[in-house]
Amino acid sequence: MLRCVGLSFALLACLASSAWSVEISGDYIESRTCDIYTGPCFANSESTLTGKTAVMAWKIDQGKHQGVDLKGLKVVMAIKASNTLALGGGMKIDPGAAKAVILVDAKATTEQRAALEAFAREKAGRYGKDVARVDAVPIEMNVDHVDMAAQLSAGREVKLATRKLAKIDQCCTNEVIYYPPLAQVENYEAAYALDAGFMGRGLGVRWENPGTRSAFLATFAH
């Protein structure tokens, strides 16, 4: 009897530890300036020429970062590198030096804004090391993983709208998800970008990239 009780406590402790291990979770979307769902022949011809800029965005459903509660808040990062970002297909080309702009949710407190910036820097890895500007702006972000429909706006600086990829979006019928997402995420799928762009300052370049197979929708749990 005592042994059964001991095993029960051990099982409860294990389940509790598993639940506590996820500190922060939510939705993630990404937009690149190259097709991420593409055929290898197209990707190979464009490598080092396109895909040097991107937008990454996180919507935090629940959780804390550095002990600060970020539930319901969003953070967006726009990045520019000197080479194509995160090349896939087994190709190993360094994206080179990268610069970023971070836009934190205007609804956040001063403490939350600092935590959002730290979260984005950490989750973006090498792409979050050199940050040219951090600003607070109104951010709206909605994600429907069933229909692969997402809408993102960050002030007047960032926009993104997506839909599910369709058969008409295939060009060579050899398309695959050629590039991996730039951040550590789960359950990612490629989507069609109806509208996408960065119109802010700090990166020395602005871009629009609508009508492309260039977006990711995903979830994250860290």
C-alpha positions as CSV (number, residue, x, y, z in Angstrom):
1,M,0.0,0.0,0.0
2,L,2.8,2.4,1.0
3,R,4.6,1.5,-2.3
4,C,1.4,2.4,-4.3
5,V,1.1,5.7,-2.5
6,G,4.8,6.5,-3.2
7,L,4.3,5.7,-6.9
8,S,1.3,8.0,-7.0
9,F,3.2,10.9,-5.5
10,A,6.0,10.3,-7.9
11,L,3.6,10.3,-10.9
12,L,2.0,13.5,-9.7
13,A,5.4,15.1,-9.3
14,C,6.4,14.1,-12.8
15,L,3.2,15.5,-14.3
16,A,3.5,18.7,-12.4
17,S,7.1,19.1,-13.5
18,S,6.1,18.5,-17.1
19,A,3.4,21.2,-16.8
20,W,5.7,23.7,-15.2
21,S,8.4,23.2,-17.9
22,V,6.4,25.3,-20.4
23,E,6.8,28.8,-19.2
24,I,5.5,30.8,-22.2
25,S,3.4,29.8,-25.3
26,G,1.4,31.3,-28.1
27,D,1.2,31.9,-31.9
28,Y,4.0,32.8,-34.3
29,I,4.0,34.2,-37.8
30,E,6.8,35.0,-40.2
31,S,7.1,36.6,-43.6
32,R,10.2,36.4,-45.9
33,T,11.1,38.2,-49.1
34,C,11.5,35.0,-50.9
35,D,9.2,32.0,-51.4
36,I,9.7,29.6,-48.5
37,Y,7.4,27.0,-50.2
38,T,9.2,26.5,-53.5
39,G,11.0,24.1,-55.8
40,P,14.7,23.5,-55.3
41,C,15.5,24.8,-58.8
42,F,13.8,28.2,-58.1
43,A,15.5,28.4,-54.7
44,N,18.9,27.6,-56.0
45,S,18.6,30.3,-58.7
46,E,17.6,32.9,-56.1
47,S,20.0,32.1,-53.3
48,T,22.2,35.0,-52.2
49,L,20.0,37.3,-54.3
50,T,16.6,37.4,-52.4
51,G,15.3,36.6,-49.0
52,K,17.6,38.9,-47.1
53,T,14.8,40.6,-45.1
54,A,12.0,39.2,-43.0
55,V,9.4,39.9,-40.3
56,M,8.9,37.7,-37.2
57,A,5.9,38.1,-34.8
58,W,4.9,36.5,-31.5
59,K,1.5,36.6,-29.8
60,I,1.8,35.4,-26.2
61,D,-1.3,33.5,-25.1
62,Q,0.1,32.8,-21.6
63,G,3.3,32.8,-19.6
64,K,6.2,34.8,-18.3
65,H,9.6,35.8,-19.5
66,Q,12.3,36.8,-16.9
67,G,9.5,36.6,-14.3
68,V,7.3,39.1,-16.1
69,D,3.7,38.1,-17.1
70,L,3.3,38.7,-20.8
71,K,-0.2,37.2,-21.3
72,G,-2.1,38.7,-24.3
73,L,0.9,40.8,-25.5
74,K,2.7,40.8,-28.9
75,V,6.1,41.6,-30.2
76,V,7.4,42.0,-33.7
77,M,10.9,42.0,-35.2
78,A,11.9,43.1,-38.7
79,I,15.4,42.0,-39.8
80,K,17.8,42.6,-42.6
81,A,20.8,40.5,-43.3
82,S,23.6,40.7,-45.9
83,N,22.7,37.3,-47.4
84,T,19.8,35.0,-47.8
85,L,18.3,34.1,-44.4
86,A,18.5,30.5,-43.2
87,L,19.1,28.7,-46.4
88,G,17.6,25.2,-46.5
89,G,17.9,22.2,-48.8
90,G,21.2,21.2,-47.3
91,M,22.9,24.4,-48.5
92,K,25.2,26.1,-46.0
93,I,25.5,29.8,-46.7
94,D,26.1,32.2,-43.9
95,P,23.4,35.0,-43.8
96,G,26.1,37.3,-42.7
97,A,25.7,40.4,-40.5
98,A,22.1,41.1,-39.5
99,K,20.3,44.1,-38.1
100,A,16.9,44.2,-36.4
101,V,14.1,46.6,-35.4
102,I,11.9,45.5,-32.5
103,L,8.3,46.7,-32.1
104,V,6.7,46.0,-28.7
105,D,3.0,46.1,-27.8
106,A,1.9,49.6,-26.8
107,K,-0.4,48.1,-24.3
108,A,2.5,46.8,-22.3
109,T,3.9,48.4,-19.1
110,T,7.5,49.6,-19.0
111,E,8.5,46.4,-17.3
112,Q,6.6,44.3,-19.9
113,R,8.1,46.2,-22.8
114,A,11.6,45.4,-21.5
115,A,10.6,41.7,-21.1
116,L,9.1,41.6,-24.6
117,E,12.3,43.0,-26.1
118,A,14.4,40.4,-24.2
119,F,12.1,37.6,-25.3
120,A,12.3,38.6,-29.0
121,R,16.1,39.0,-28.8
122,E,16.4,35.5,-27.3
123,K,14.0,33.7,-29.6
124,A,15.5,35.3,-32.7
125,G,18.9,34.1,-31.8
126,R,21.7,35.5,-33.9
127,Y,19.2,37.8,-35.7
128,G,18.3,39.6,-32.5
129,K,21.9,40.6,-31.4
130,D,22.2,43.9,-33.3
131,V,19.1,46.0,-32.7
132,A,18.9,49.4,-34.3
133,R,15.7,50.5,-32.7
134,V,13.0,49.5,-30.2
135,D,9.6,51.3,-30.2
136,A,6.2,50.7,-28.7
137,V,3.3,50.7,-31.3
138,P,-0.2,49.3,-31.4
139,I,0.0,45.7,-32.5
140,E,-2.9,43.6,-33.8
141,M,-2.3,39.9,-34.5
142,N,-4.8,37.2,-35.2
143,V,-4.0,33.6,-36.4
144,D,-6.4,30.9,-37.6
145,H,-4.4,27.7,-38.0
146,V,-7.2,25.8,-39.6
147,D,-7.6,28.1,-42.6
148,M,-4.0,29.4,-42.4
149,A,-5.4,32.9,-42.2
150,A,-3.4,35.5,-40.3
151,Q,-3.5,39.2,-40.0
152,L,-0.8,41.4,-38.5
153,S,-0.3,45.1,-38.2
154,A,2.3,46.9,-36.1
155,G,1.6,50.6,-36.2
156,R,2.2,51.8,-39.7
157,E,5.4,49.9,-40.0
158,V,4.5,46.2,-40.5
159,K,1.7,44.4,-42.3
160,L,0.9,40.8,-43.1
161,A,-2.1,38.9,-44.3
162,T,-2.1,35.2,-45.3
163,R,-4.3,32.4,-46.6
164,K,-3.9,28.7,-47.1
165,L,-1.8,27.5,-50.0
166,A,-3.8,26.1,-52.9
167,K,-3.1,23.9,-55.9
168,I,-3.0,27.0,-58.1
169,D,0.0,28.2,-56.1
170,Q,2.2,25.5,-57.5
171,C,4.5,26.3,-60.4
172,C,6.6,23.2,-60.9
173,T,4.7,20.6,-58.7
174,N,8.0,19.9,-56.9
175,E,7.5,22.5,-54.2
176,V,8.5,21.8,-50.6
177,I,9.0,23.9,-47.5
178,Y,12.5,24.8,-48.6
179,Y,13.5,27.2,-45.8
180,P,13.0,26.5,-42.1
181,P,11.5,29.2,-39.8
182,L,13.9,31.7,-38.3
183,A,12.7,31.1,-34.7
184,Q,12.4,27.9,-32.7
185,V,8.7,27.0,-33.2
186,E,6.3,24.0,-33.4
187,N,3.6,22.9,-35.8
188,Y,4.7,25.2,-38.6
189,E,3.1,25.3,-42.0
190,A,3.7,27.5,-45.1
191,A,1.1,30.0,-46.1
192,Y,0.4,32.4,-49.0
193,A,1.1,36.1,-48.2
194,L,-1.7,38.2,-49.6
195,D,0.0,41.3,-48.2
196,A,3.4,41.7,-46.5
197,G,5.8,44.5,-45.9
198,F,7.9,46.6,-43.6
199,M,7.7,50.4,-43.9
200,G,9.6,51.5,-40.9
201,R,13.0,53.0,-40.3
202,G,16.2,51.7,-38.8
203,L,17.2,49.0,-41.3
204,G,18.1,51.3,-44.3
205,V,15.5,49.5,-46.4
206,R,11.7,49.1,-46.7
207,W,9.9,46.4,-48.6
208,E,6.6,45.0,-49.8
209,N,6.2,41.4,-50.9
210,P,2.5,40.6,-51.6
211,G,1.3,37.6,-53.6
212,T,4.1,35.2,-52.6
213,R,4.4,31.8,-51.0
214,S,6.5,33.4,-48.3
215,A,4.9,33.1,-44.9
216,F,4.9,30.7,-41.9
217,L,2.2,30.1,-39.3
218,A,3.3,28.2,-36.2
219,T,3.0,27.9,-32.4
220,F,5.6,28.1,-29.8
221,A,6.0,26.7,-26.2
222,H,9.2,27.3,-24.3
